[in-house]
């Protein structure tokens, strides 16, 4: 009796394996859209397609004023905002969310993707970052007169991965003496390292902005002059909401690269700039935290 029960159990087990194997062989893998979300600049295009070829596939934009889509699935950014693209194969609908960004007065014929990092991003795997489509990294060298403890590792690992690198220094200087100390600290941290992009002076401290245009412009000029005297290219960073406080520096110091932050679909800065930090909540493979996302326009 026990032997008969064992035989029945084994028979049922083998039968289940056979049935599962047969059903797996006949199963067709579900199709999927090649992208569920996109970041596009105004005027940029991207081709959507299904992973499995279907006889009849149609594409539709729910927001054609933001992102248009052609019959073959080519999506083109029209204006800043968020659009939904629907792909219909007759039996199922697929959706792609398209974030379109309007950079304003820059030439978008040449565009590079980048991130900026500091101690807040922790250890970064730059090989994965590069594989994710990132071209450059701007890393914090320090703040006030303090070094960013991740700077050396960020620099060495980003360079080893073949990424372009730049640096920035967050200033809290309240007078020119403190500014000179910050510049000296920054140069000590840079330590004659080679950079592909400038060393940026970060102007966003509340005290500095409250002091106004003349003070901020003087800070930028003094810091940048010290950086340039040591053989580095100089630039400065601020947000569009603060830019009126430092605007004369743009006109009077055209040798400085301009890095503008505005987190949203449209850059409202009324002038030419080089880099747009368009998000502070980005996700990039290789970075285990939210990270700032940037576009660099070499031919601005």
C-alpha beads as a LAMMPS data file, in Angstrom:
LAMMPS data file: protein, C-alpha beads

300 atoms
299 bonds

1 atom types
1 bond types

-500.0 500.0 xlo xhi
-500.0 500.0 ylo yhi
-500.0 500.0 zlo zhi

Masses

1 110.0

Atoms # bond

1 1 1 0.000 0.000 0.000
2 1 1 2.800 2.416 0.920
3 1 1 4.667 1.534 -2.271
4 1 1 1.552 2.302 -4.321
5 1 1 1.206 5.722 -2.650
6 1 1 4.858 6.522 -3.326
7 1 1 4.383 5.537 -6.976
8 1 1 1.301 7.796 -7.303
9 1 1 3.145 10.758 -5.784
10 1 1 6.099 10.299 -8.128
11 1 1 3.792 9.926 -11.116
12 1 1 1.939 13.127 -10.270
13 1 1 5.218 14.985 -9.759
14 1 1 6.558 13.904 -13.152
15 1 1 3.233 14.736 -14.806
16 1 1 3.283 18.280 -13.334
17 1 1 6.841 18.810 -14.583
18 1 1 5.821 17.672 -18.070
19 1 1 2.776 19.921 -18.186
20 1 1 4.764 22.946 -16.935
21 1 1 7.495 22.338 -19.508
22 1 1 4.979 22.033 -22.327
23 1 1 3.173 25.225 -21.362
24 1 1 6.456 27.144 -21.067
25 1 1 7.535 26.152 -24.556
26 1 1 4.292 27.437 -26.009
27 1 1 4.284 30.681 -24.038
28 1 1 4.948 33.904 -25.980
29 1 1 6.948 36.569 -24.168
30 1 1 4.905 39.730 -23.638
31 1 1 5.948 42.738 -25.701
32 1 1 7.263 45.849 -23.983
33 1 1 8.001 49.427 -24.977
34 1 1 11.716 50.249 -25.218
35 1 1 11.294 53.210 -22.830
36 1 1 8.708 53.953 -20.148
37 1 1 10.037 57.461 -19.490
38 1 1 12.193 59.982 -21.382
39 1 1 13.955 63.279 -20.772
40 1 1 14.145 65.344 -23.973
41 1 1 15.232 68.857 -24.762
42 1 1 12.939 70.957 -26.925
43 1 1 13.671 69.879 -30.507
44 1 1 15.278 66.548 -29.572
45 1 1 13.835 63.244 -30.855
46 1 1 13.738 59.626 -29.698
47 1 1 12.391 56.484 -31.414
48 1 1 9.911 54.348 -29.482
49 1 1 9.247 50.748 -30.493
50 1 1 7.891 47.469 -29.099
51 1 1 10.271 44.651 -28.233
52 1 1 8.084 42.207 -30.173
53 1 1 7.084 43.066 -33.743
54 1 1 3.349 43.500 -34.217
55 1 1 1.377 43.778 -37.460
56 1 1 -0.478 46.901 -36.400
57 1 1 1.004 49.421 -33.978
58 1 1 -0.210 52.974 -33.516
59 1 1 1.242 55.857 -31.522
60 1 1 -0.590 58.821 -30.017
61 1 1 0.504 61.812 -27.955
62 1 1 -1.953 62.920 -25.291
63 1 1 -0.119 66.253 -25.139
64 1 1 1.028 67.082 -28.703
65 1 1 1.828 70.673 -27.736
66 1 1 4.561 69.316 -25.455
67 1 1 5.729 66.181 -27.288
68 1 1 4.660 65.065 -30.767
69 1 1 4.901 61.490 -32.048
70 1 1 4.968 60.263 -35.668
71 1 1 3.402 57.109 -37.096
72 1 1 6.694 55.240 -36.739
73 1 1 7.059 56.148 -33.041
74 1 1 9.514 59.060 -33.301
75 1 1 8.902 61.357 -30.327
76 1 1 9.970 65.015 -30.598
77 1 1 10.039 67.599 -27.822
78 1 1 7.912 70.646 -28.679
79 1 1 7.778 72.728 -25.482
80 1 1 8.568 72.421 -21.780
81 1 1 6.283 70.128 -19.817
82 1 1 5.175 66.517 -19.368
83 1 1 3.500 64.466 -22.101
84 1 1 2.050 60.955 -22.282
85 1 1 2.737 58.846 -25.369
86 1 1 0.431 55.853 -25.935
87 1 1 1.428 52.847 -28.040
88 1 1 -1.429 50.509 -29.061
89 1 1 -0.791 47.110 -30.658
90 1 1 -4.489 46.215 -30.907
91 1 1 -4.582 44.045 -27.819
92 1 1 -2.775 46.164 -25.268
93 1 1 -1.761 49.767 -24.661
94 1 1 1.690 50.880 -23.492
95 1 1 2.597 54.280 -22.048
96 1 1 5.748 56.404 -22.063
97 1 1 6.043 59.561 -19.943
98 1 1 8.076 62.256 -21.717
99 1 1 9.620 65.160 -19.799
100 1 1 10.450 67.950 -22.230
101 1 1 12.815 70.747 -21.196
102 1 1 13.077 74.165 -22.837
103 1 1 16.619 75.518 -22.270
104 1 1 15.972 79.041 -23.521
105 1 1 18.704 81.024 -25.289
106 1 1 21.292 78.330 -26.006
107 1 1 22.347 76.332 -29.038
108 1 1 21.230 72.726 -28.536
109 1 1 23.033 71.274 -31.578
110 1 1 25.591 69.792 -29.194
111 1 1 24.505 68.545 -25.765
112 1 1 26.252 66.566 -23.031
113 1 1 24.635 64.868 -20.027
114 1 1 26.119 65.321 -16.582
115 1 1 25.680 65.101 -12.827
116 1 1 27.139 67.022 -9.905
117 1 1 28.048 65.223 -6.708
118 1 1 29.237 65.779 -3.163
119 1 1 29.475 63.842 0.078
120 1 1 25.665 63.543 0.028
121 1 1 25.822 61.033 -2.842
122 1 1 28.213 58.741 -0.972
123 1 1 30.294 56.215 -2.893
124 1 1 29.607 56.405 -6.644
125 1 1 30.224 53.643 -9.189
126 1 1 31.415 55.730 -12.136
127 1 1 31.711 52.816 -14.543
128 1 1 27.957 52.295 -14.193
129 1 1 27.370 56.055 -14.333
130 1 1 29.187 56.261 -17.669
131 1 1 27.314 53.211 -18.987
132 1 1 24.064 55.002 -18.067
133 1 1 24.860 57.742 -20.603
134 1 1 26.520 60.353 -18.394
135 1 1 29.319 62.356 -20.048
136 1 1 30.632 64.601 -17.265
137 1 1 30.752 65.060 -13.504
138 1 1 31.179 68.270 -11.520
139 1 1 32.243 67.422 -7.981
140 1 1 32.285 69.541 -4.866
141 1 1 35.862 70.164 -3.784
142 1 1 34.777 71.818 -0.558
143 1 1 32.801 74.486 1.251
144 1 1 33.879 77.530 3.259
145 1 1 37.441 76.384 4.109
146 1 1 36.585 72.665 4.431
147 1 1 37.372 69.827 2.028
148 1 1 34.598 67.561 0.761
149 1 1 35.709 64.149 2.036
150 1 1 34.559 62.382 -1.145
151 1 1 36.389 64.701 -3.540
152 1 1 39.560 62.648 -4.051
153 1 1 37.684 59.392 -4.649
154 1 1 35.188 61.132 -6.942
155 1 1 37.971 62.702 -8.984
156 1 1 40.090 59.575 -9.345
157 1 1 37.218 57.214 -10.087
158 1 1 35.445 59.532 -12.519
159 1 1 38.662 60.105 -14.469
160 1 1 39.403 56.384 -14.510
161 1 1 35.935 55.760 -15.983
162 1 1 36.653 58.194 -18.812
163 1 1 34.255 60.936 -17.699
164 1 1 34.938 64.655 -18.119
165 1 1 35.422 66.304 -14.732
166 1 1 34.959 69.733 -13.201
167 1 1 34.785 71.023 -9.628
168 1 1 32.878 73.545 -7.539
169 1 1 33.407 75.347 -4.264
170 1 1 30.451 76.349 -2.049
171 1 1 31.200 79.770 -0.604
172 1 1 30.044 81.206 2.725
173 1 1 32.491 84.142 2.731
174 1 1 31.186 87.256 4.457
175 1 1 34.112 89.489 3.510
176 1 1 37.139 89.562 1.227
177 1 1 39.485 88.108 3.854
178 1 1 37.289 85.030 4.192
179 1 1 37.029 84.873 0.402
180 1 1 40.821 84.795 0.039
181 1 1 40.973 81.989 2.619
182 1 1 38.364 80.036 0.670
183 1 1 40.291 80.442 -2.583
184 1 1 43.497 79.268 -0.891
185 1 1 41.695 76.261 0.583
186 1 1 40.209 75.390 -2.787
187 1 1 43.563 75.559 -4.557
188 1 1 45.089 73.384 -1.845
189 1 1 42.414 70.738 -2.434
190 1 1 42.753 70.906 -6.233
191 1 1 46.501 70.346 -5.821
192 1 1 47.403 70.855 -9.499
193 1 1 44.946 68.208 -10.709
194 1 1 43.818 68.405 -14.324
195 1 1 40.202 69.261 -15.151
196 1 1 38.178 69.228 -18.359
197 1 1 35.633 71.750 -17.085
198 1 1 36.114 74.870 -14.951
199 1 1 36.277 75.267 -11.205
200 1 1 32.949 76.892 -10.346
201 1 1 32.283 79.384 -7.550
202 1 1 28.928 78.504 -5.963
203 1 1 26.972 81.681 -5.112
204 1 1 23.820 80.842 -3.152
205 1 1 24.592 81.644 0.473
206 1 1 21.784 83.707 2.027
207 1 1 24.128 86.283 3.606
208 1 1 25.946 86.891 0.312
209 1 1 22.715 87.268 -1.650
210 1 1 21.341 89.684 0.931
211 1 1 24.435 91.857 0.519
212 1 1 23.471 92.347 -3.116
213 1 1 24.866 92.632 -6.609
214 1 1 28.089 94.549 -5.995
215 1 1 29.182 92.236 -3.177
216 1 1 28.375 89.003 -5.055
217 1 1 30.054 90.240 -8.218
218 1 1 33.161 91.130 -6.264
219 1 1 33.238 87.669 -4.676
220 1 1 32.996 86.000 -8.081
221 1 1 35.711 88.182 -9.588
222 1 1 38.191 87.751 -6.700
223 1 1 37.712 83.982 -6.421
224 1 1 37.803 83.422 -10.176
225 1 1 40.934 85.554 -10.566
226 1 1 42.711 83.431 -7.950
227 1 1 41.635 80.234 -9.713
228 1 1 42.721 81.500 -13.127
229 1 1 46.070 82.692 -11.770
230 1 1 46.774 79.088 -10.807
231 1 1 46.056 77.873 -14.333
232 1 1 42.435 76.737 -14.025
233 1 1 39.397 77.824 -16.016
234 1 1 36.828 79.603 -13.856
235 1 1 33.060 79.678 -13.736
236 1 1 30.250 80.463 -11.371
237 1 1 26.972 78.858 -10.348
238 1 1 23.698 80.202 -9.040
239 1 1 19.945 79.757 -9.450
240 1 1 17.756 81.815 -11.773
241 1 1 15.889 83.081 -8.721
242 1 1 19.153 84.622 -7.442
243 1 1 20.756 85.668 -10.713
244 1 1 19.716 89.334 -10.554
245 1 1 21.994 89.665 -7.522
246 1 1 25.055 88.769 -9.597
247 1 1 24.046 89.710 -13.142
248 1 1 26.743 92.375 -13.728
249 1 1 29.349 89.633 -13.307
250 1 1 28.009 88.023 -16.458
251 1 1 28.520 91.161 -18.517
252 1 1 31.854 92.195 -17.044
253 1 1 33.560 88.794 -16.820
254 1 1 32.739 86.973 -20.021
255 1 1 35.676 84.626 -19.626
256 1 1 33.806 82.813 -16.864
257 1 1 31.632 79.825 -17.656
258 1 1 28.035 80.212 -16.414
259 1 1 26.182 77.351 -14.680
260 1 1 22.505 78.083 -14.026
261 1 1 20.158 76.087 -11.796
262 1 1 16.430 76.020 -12.457
263 1 1 14.610 72.838 -11.523
264 1 1 11.686 72.517 -13.896
265 1 1 10.719 72.174 -17.556
266 1 1 11.735 75.710 -18.621
267 1 1 14.914 77.694 -17.999
268 1 1 13.741 81.286 -17.631
269 1 1 17.203 82.810 -17.488
270 1 1 17.302 85.640 -20.039
271 1 1 20.796 85.269 -21.362
272 1 1 23.345 82.796 -22.611
273 1 1 24.820 80.222 -20.288
274 1 1 26.829 76.987 -20.549
275 1 1 25.334 74.433 -18.153
276 1 1 21.757 73.967 -16.955
277 1 1 21.110 72.086 -13.727
278 1 1 17.530 71.075 -14.467
279 1 1 16.765 68.598 -11.665
280 1 1 17.869 67.896 -8.098
281 1 1 15.935 64.632 -7.785
282 1 1 17.525 62.607 -10.575
283 1 1 18.231 58.891 -10.478
284 1 1 21.282 57.502 -12.270
285 1 1 22.549 53.943 -12.197
286 1 1 25.686 53.830 -10.058
287 1 1 24.527 56.570 -7.666
288 1 1 22.715 55.298 -4.578
289 1 1 20.928 58.579 -3.873
290 1 1 19.109 61.355 -5.665
291 1 1 21.508 63.431 -7.723
292 1 1 21.497 66.751 -9.602
293 1 1 21.100 66.382 -13.378
294 1 1 22.729 68.786 -15.833
295 1 1 22.999 69.563 -19.531
296 1 1 26.132 71.149 -20.971
297 1 1 25.875 73.074 -24.250
298 1 1 29.435 73.341 -25.649
299 1 1 28.298 75.359 -28.676
300 1 1 26.081 77.795 -26.815

Bonds

1 1 1 2
2 1 2 3
3 1 3 4
4 1 4 5
5 1 5 6
6 1 6 7
7 1 7 8
8 1 8 9
9 1 9 10
10 1 10 11
11 1 11 12
12 1 12 13
13 1 13 14
14 1 14 15
15 1 15 16
16 1 16 17
17 1 17 18
18 1 18 19
19 1 19 20
20 1 20 21
21 1 21 22
22 1 22 23
23 1 23 24
24 1 24 25
25 1 25 26
26 1 26 27
27 1 27 28
28 1 28 29
29 1 29 30
30 1 30 31
31 1 31 32
32 1 32 33
33 1 33 34
34 1 34 35
35 1 35 36
36 1 36 37
37 1 37 38
38 1 38 39
39 1 39 40
40 1 40 41
41 1 41 42
42 1 42 43
43 1 43 44
44 1 44 45
45 1 45 46
46 1 46 47
47 1 47 48
48 1 48 49
49 1 49 50
50 1 50 51
51 1 51 52
52 1 52 53
53 1 53 54
54 1 54 55
55 1 55 56
56 1 56 57
57 1 57 58
58 1 58 59
59 1 59 60
60 1 60 61
61 1 61 62
62 1 62 63
63 1 63 64
64 1 64 65
65 1 65 66
66 1 66 67
67 1 67 68
68 1 68 69
69 1 69 70
70 1 70 71
71 1 71 72
72 1 72 73
73 1 73 74
74 1 74 75
75 1 75 76
76 1 76 77
77 1 77 78
78 1 78 79
79 1 79 80
80 1 80 81
81 1 81 82
82 1 82 83
83 1 83 84
84 1 84 85
85 1 85 86
86 1 86 87
87 1 87 88
88 1 88 89
89 1 89 90
90 1 90 91
91 1 91 92
92 1 92 93
93 1 93 94
94 1 94 95
95 1 95 96
96 1 96 97
97 1 97 98
98 1 98 99
99 1 99 100
100 1 100 101
101 1 101 102
102 1 102 103
103 1 103 104
104 1 104 105
105 1 105 106
106 1 106 107
107 1 107 108
108 1 108 109
109 1 109 110
110 1 110 111
111 1 111 112
112 1 112 113
113 1 113 114
114 1 114 115
115 1 115 116
116 1 116 117
117 1 117 118
118 1 118 119
119 1 119 120
120 1 120 121
121 1 121 122
122 1 122 123
123 1 123 124
124 1 124 125
125 1 125 126
126 1 126 127
127 1 127 128
128 1 128 129
129 1 129 130
130 1 130 131
131 1 131 132
132 1 132 133
133 1 133 134
134 1 134 135
135 1 135 136
136 1 136 137
137 1 137 138
138 1 138 139
139 1 139 140
140 1 140 141
141 1 141 142
142 1 142 143
143 1 143 144
144 1 144 145
145 1 145 146
146 1 146 147
147 1 147 148
148 1 148 149
149 1 149 150
150 1 150 151
151 1 151 152
152 1 152 153
153 1 153 154
154 1 154 155
155 1 155 156
156 1 156 157
157 1 157 158
158 1 158 159
159 1 159 160
160 1 160 161
161 1 161 162
162 1 162 163
163 1 163 164
164 1 164 165
165 1 165 166
166 1 166 167
167 1 167 168
168 1 168 169
169 1 169 170
170 1 170 171
171 1 171 172
172 1 172 173
173 1 173 174
174 1 174 175
175 1 175 176
176 1 176 177
177 1 177 178
178 1 178 179
179 1 179 180
180 1 180 181
181 1 181 182
182 1 182 183
183 1 183 184
184 1 184 185
185 1 185 186
186 1 186 187
187 1 187 188
188 1 188 189
189 1 189 190
190 1 190 191
191 1 191 192
192 1 192 193
193 1 193 194
194 1 194 195
195 1 195 196
196 1 196 197
197 1 197 198
198 1 198 199
199 1 199 200
200 1 200 201
201 1 201 202
202 1 202 203
203 1 203 204
204 1 204 205
205 1 205 206
206 1 206 207
207 1 207 208
208 1 208 209
209 1 209 210
210 1 210 211
211 1 211 212
212 1 212 213
213 1 213 214
214 1 214 215
215 1 215 216
216 1 216 217
217 1 217 218
218 1 218 219
219 1 219 220
220 1 220 221
221 1 221 222
222 1 222 223
223 1 223 224
224 1 224 225
225 1 225 226
226 1 226 227
227 1 227 228
228 1 228 229
229 1 229 230
230 1 230 231
231 1 231 232
232 1 232 233
233 1 233 234
234 1 234 235
235 1 235 236
236 1 236 237
237 1 237 238
238 1 238 239
239 1 239 240
240 1 240 241
241 1 241 242
242 1 242 243
243 1 243 244
244 1 244 245
245 1 245 246
246 1 246 247
247 1 247 248
248 1 248 249
249 1 249 250
250 1 250 251
251 1 251 252
252 1 252 253
253 1 253 254
254 1 254 255
255 1 255 256
256 1 256 257
257 1 257 258
258 1 258 259
259 1 259 260
260 1 260 261
261 1 261 262
262 1 262 263
263 1 263 264
264 1 264 265
265 1 265 266
266 1 266 267
267 1 267 268
268 1 268 269
269 1 269 270
270 1 270 271
271 1 271 272
272 1 272 273
273 1 273 274
274 1 274 275
275 1 275 276
276 1 276 277
277 1 277 278
278 1 278 279
279 1 279 280
280 1 280 281
281 1 281 282
282 1 282 283
283 1 283 284
284 1 284 285
285 1 285 286
286 1 286 287
287 1 287 288
288 1 288 289
289 1 289 290
290 1 290 291
291 1 291 292
292 1 292 293
293 1 293 294
294 1 294 295
295 1 295 296
296 1 296 297
297 1 297 298
298 1 298 299
299 1 299 300
